[in-house]
Amino acid sequence: MKDVFRSIEENRNFMKSPFGKFNYMSDQQKGANQPPLFKAPGGGEIIRLTRDFEGVVVQNCFSALVNERISIRSFSNEPMTLEQISFLLWSTQGVKSVSQDGYRTMRTVPSAGARHPFEVYIAAINIRGLSASLYHYLPNAHEMELWQREERLKDKVTAALSGQRWASEAGAVFIYSVIPYRGEWRYGTASHKVMLIDAGHAAQNLYLSAHAVGCGACAVGHYDQNALDSLLGLDGRDEFCIYAVPVGVV
Ligand SMILES: Cc1cc2nc3c(=O)[nH]c(=O)nc-3n(C[C@H](O)[C@H](O)[C@H](O)COP(=O)(O)O)c2cc1C
């Protein structure tokens, strides 16, 4: 019990402002090279995504989107379209520009220090024209690459999301991983709290955008860390999953 209380105390402290807590220099201050802005493609088949979102948005009224947003855990059997997926990927992590010096990306969501520490993967369960496989978003080119073909994808997604079977009835499960060194390079021990806050912004855009294209979404924080990391082949240390959001047609 003592350990649990100590852990709660530590976790509460983690939620407080981390800046100025330790007197040290970050790797950036020490002059270390910046880590890459993007994870290198793995060489899988490339799926080009449209940036023409004209026809895909069915609800354009911002106040309606905010008022009507709820978590949806029940989806129709209708497949999602690649155009919907394209808009959702753009909304949650799309790159609008890269600074000339290669220091930062400007995206559709904010990120502390513009570090954008996430990668996005999609478990494509029911998307028209796509095989049931895992895909990796390449935000700079606005493309997806085939990450891994997967037998029994639905069962594996259900298990990785701690048995939440409704989640694998979605059209696609958006899975966010973090590459922590992207934030640590600049902010060291102050980076971890703000990276988690960044994840909330990314997912909120996904929630609102899903509603805008006639779909529903539900955030998932209750997942099995090892199962989800190993589904995507992540090492669990330098890159690991932090969030998942199943999305489907309602
Ligand atoms: C960080 C986070 C984690 C969540 N994890 C789960 C989850 O694992 N399973 C689930 O069914 N809902 C999950 N939810 C959805 C919440 O239960 C939901 O947002 C809450 O009940 C409020 O309902 P609303 O989103 O419809 O307003 C999560 C939401 C957030 C923001």
The ligand as a MOL file (V3000), in Angstrom:
LIG
                    3D

  0  0  0     0  0            999 V3000
M  V30 BEGIN CTAB
M  V30 COUNTS 31 33 0 0 0
M  V30 BEGIN ATOM
M  V30 1 C -7.8270 10.1820 -22.0670 0
M  V30 2 C -9.1210 9.4400 -22.2930 0
M  V30 3 C -9.1580 8.0730 -22.1800 0
M  V30 4 C -10.3400 7.3680 -22.4090 0
M  V30 5 N -10.3220 6.0020 -22.3870 0
M  V30 6 C -11.4510 5.3170 -22.6790 0
M  V30 7 C -11.4150 3.9020 -22.7620 0
M  V30 8 O -10.3860 3.2480 -22.5990 0
M  V30 9 N -12.5910 3.2720 -23.0610 0
M  V30 10 C -13.7550 3.9520 -23.2880 0
M  V30 11 O -14.7790 3.3090 -23.5640 0
M  V30 12 N -13.8080 5.3060 -23.2250 0
M  V30 13 C -12.6870 6.0180 -22.9540 0
M  V30 14 N -12.7030 7.3900 -22.9500 0
M  V30 15 C -13.9380 8.1110 -23.2660 0
M  V30 16 C -14.5820 8.7070 -22.0180 0
M  V30 17 O -15.1870 7.6930 -21.2690 0
M  V30 18 C -15.5970 9.8040 -22.4330 0
M  V30 19 O -14.9010 10.8650 -23.0250 0
M  V30 20 C -16.3670 10.2940 -21.2370 0
M  V30 21 O -17.2320 9.3070 -20.7290 0
M  V30 22 C -17.1980 11.5310 -21.5530 0
M  V30 23 O -18.1100 11.2710 -22.5890 0
M  V30 24 P -18.1290 12.0990 -23.9460 0
M  V30 25 O -16.7760 11.9730 -24.5950 0
M  V30 26 O -19.2240 11.4730 -24.7510 0
M  V30 27 O -18.4040 13.5320 -23.6030 0
M  V30 28 C -11.5340 8.0930 -22.7170 0
M  V30 29 C -11.4950 9.4800 -22.8350 0
M  V30 30 C -10.3020 10.1430 -22.6400 0
M  V30 31 C -10.2770 11.6490 -22.8310 0
M  V30 END ATOM
M  V30 BEGIN BOND
M  V30 1 1 1 2
M  V30 2 1 2 3
M  V30 3 2 2 30
M  V30 4 2 3 4
M  V30 5 1 4 5
M  V30 6 1 4 28
M  V30 7 2 5 6
M  V30 8 1 6 7
M  V30 9 1 6 13
M  V30 10 2 7 8
M  V30 11 1 7 9
M  V30 12 1 9 10
M  V30 13 2 10 11
M  V30 14 1 10 12
M  V30 15 2 12 13
M  V30 16 1 13 14
M  V30 17 1 14 15
M  V30 18 1 14 28
M  V30 19 1 15 16
M  V30 20 1 16 17
M  V30 21 1 16 18
M  V30 22 1 18 19
M  V30 23 1 18 20
M  V30 24 1 20 21
M  V30 25 1 20 22
M  V30 26 1 22 23
M  V30 27 1 23 24
M  V30 28 2 24 25
M  V30 29 1 24 26
M  V30 30 1 24 27
M  V30 31 2 28 29
M  V30 32 1 29 30
M  V30 33 1 30 31
M  V30 END BOND
M  V30 END CTAB
M  END
